[in-house]
């Protein structure tokens, strides 16, 4: 499936709390990390859903500190706000529910059960989000919390994506996507 990059251009007013830590750059990197990790895992459908979930995952934050409520709030407010966009890409009711589950659970300490039908999408989003923790400090990513073995292989590239993207004064999603393709040394597909 091909996407139109401008559909996923993030405007500052999408966020409840403007932030450098959890704003557009972070969101773009998580979206790209989802694509790279989803490809590595061969999870095509889950990759698509986690990509859409990544787009909205931090939009309902009200501050940059520890927040267990921003995921549920984003599932309730931001997924419906962008549901029209997701449906333009062929998503069905069950897909929207999967996105809500992933967004709702992306920052919770507890995991949903591996037998849950939305587990793979949720775990994919959580690992992709964790890959960008280097923005919080070089040793901020605790690898023991990663869910998928291939995520370990992407840590160095994710750090490089962060550092290289921070050199660009104003970055669009398409620019981040092209940079991610270079960093991950592969074509990323959705």
C-alpha positions in Angstrom: 0.0 0.0 0.0 1.3 3.4 -0.9 0.7 6.4 1.3 0.6 10.1 0.5 3.2 11.7 2.7 1.2 14.9 3.1 -1.6 12.9 4.7 0.8 12.2 7.7 2.3 15.7 8.0 1.8 16.6 11.6 0.6 20.1 12.5 1.4 21.5 16.0 -2.3 21.9 16.8 -2.8 18.1 16.6 -1.1 17.9 20.0 -2.8 18.8 23.3 0.6 19.8 24.7 3.3 21.2 22.3 6.5 19.3 23.0 10.0 18.7 21.6 10.2 15.4 23.5 6.9 13.9 22.3 6.1 16.1 19.3 6.3 15.6 15.5 9.9 14.6 15.2 9.5 11.8 17.8 6.2 10.7 16.2 7.8 10.6 12.7 10.7 8.5 14.1 8.3 6.1 15.8 6.3 5.8 12.5 9.5 4.9 10.7 10.7 2.5 13.4 7.3 0.7 13.1 7.9 0.2 9.4 11.5 -1.0 9.8 10.6 -3.4 12.7 7.4 -4.6 11.0 9.4 -5.4 7.9 12.0 -7.3 10.0 9.2 -9.3 11.6 7.2 -9.9 8.5 4.1 -8.5 10.1 2.5 -6.7 7.2 -1.0 -6.1 8.5 0.1 -5.3 12.1 2.8 -3.0 10.7 0.1 -1.0 8.9 -2.1 -0.7 12.0 0.9 0.2 14.3 1.9 2.9 11.8 -1.5 4.5 12.1 -1.3 4.1 15.9 2.1 5.7 16.0 0.7 8.7 14.2 -1.6 9.6 17.1 0.1 7.8 20.1 1.4 10.9 21.9 -1.0 13.6 20.7 -3.1 13.5 23.9 -0.3 14.2 26.3 -0.9 17.1 28.6 2.7 17.3 29.8 6.1 15.6 29.1 6.4 13.8 32.4 5.4 10.2 33.3 1.8 9.8 32.1 -0.2 6.6 32.1 -3.3 8.4 31.0 -2.2 9.9 27.6 -2.6 6.6 25.8 -6.2 6.0 26.8 -7.0 9.7 26.2 -5.5 9.5 22.7 -7.4 6.3 22.0 -10.6 8.0 23.0 -10.0 11.4 21.4 -7.3 11.3 18.7 -8.1 7.9 17.0 -11.6 9.1 16.3 -10.3 12.5 15.1 -8.2 10.8 12.4 -10.4 7.8 11.7 -11.5 9.4 8.4 -7.8 9.3 7.3 -7.3 5.7 8.4 -10.4 4.6 6.6 -9.1 6.3 3.4 -6.4 3.6 3.5 -9.0 0.8 3.7 -9.1 0.2 7.4 -12.1 -1.6 8.8 -13.9 -1.4 12.2 -11.8 -4.2 13.7 -8.6 -2.4 12.5 -9.7 0.8 14.2 -10.3 -1.1 17.4 -6.8 -2.6 17.1 -5.3 0.8 16.7 -7.2 2.0 19.8 -5.9 -0.9 21.8 -2.3 -0.2 20.7 -2.6 3.5 21.5 -4.3 2.9 24.8 -1.6 0.4 25.9 1.6 1.9 24.4 2.8 3.5 27.6 1.5 1.2 30.2 3.8 -0.9 32.4 1.6 -3.9 32.1 1.4 -5.9 28.9 -1.7 -7.2 27.2 -1.6 -11.0 26.9 0.2 -12.5 24.0 -3.0 -14.3 23.2 -4.9 -11.1 22.8 -5.8 -10.5 19.1 -4.2 -7.0 19.2 -1.0 -8.0 21.0 1.3 -8.0 17.9 0.2 -4.5 16.8 0.5 -3.2 20.4 3.9 -4.8 21.0 5.1 -3.4 17.6 4.2 0.1 18.6 5.7 -0.3 22.0 9.0 -1.5 20.7 9.1 1.2 17.9 8.4 3.9 20.6 11.1 2.4 22.8 13.7 2.6 20.0 13.4 6.4 20.2 14.2 6.6 23.9 17.7 7.6 23.0 16.3 11.1 22.7 16.0 11.0 26.5 19.7 10.1 27.0 22.0 7.5 25.6 21.3 4.9 28.3 17.6 5.4 28.6 16.5 2.3 26.6 16.4 -0.7 28.8 16.7 -3.6 26.3 15.2 -6.1 28.7 11.8 -4.5 28.1 11.9 -5.1 24.4 9.4 -7.6 23.1 10.9 -8.8 19.8 14.4 -10.1 19.0 14.8 -8.1 15.8 14.3 -4.9 17.8 17.7 -5.4 19.3 19.2 -5.3 15.8 17.6 -1.9 15.2 18.8 -0.1 18.3 22.0 1.4 16.7 20.1 2.5 13.5 17.4 4.0 15.6 20.0 6.0 17.5 21.5 7.2 14.2 18.0 8.2 12.9 17.5 10.3 16.0 20.9 12.0 15.8 20.7 12.6 12.0 17.1 13.9 12.1 17.9 16.4 14.9 20.4 18.1 12.5 17.6 19.1 10.2 16.0 22.4 11.4 12.5 21.7 10.2 11.7 18.2 9.0 8.7 16.8 7.2 7.4 13.2 7.4 8.7 12.5 3.9 12.1 13.8 4.8 12.1 11.6 8.0 11.0 8.6 5.9 13.8 9.1 3.3 16.3 9.6 6.1 15.1 6.4 7.8 15.5 4.5 4.5 19.1 5.6 4.4 19.8 4.8 8.0 18.1 1.4 8.0 19.6 0.8 4.5 16.4 -0.6 3.1 13.3 0.5 1.3 10.5 1.0 3.9 7.0 0.0 2.7 3.6 0.4 4.1 
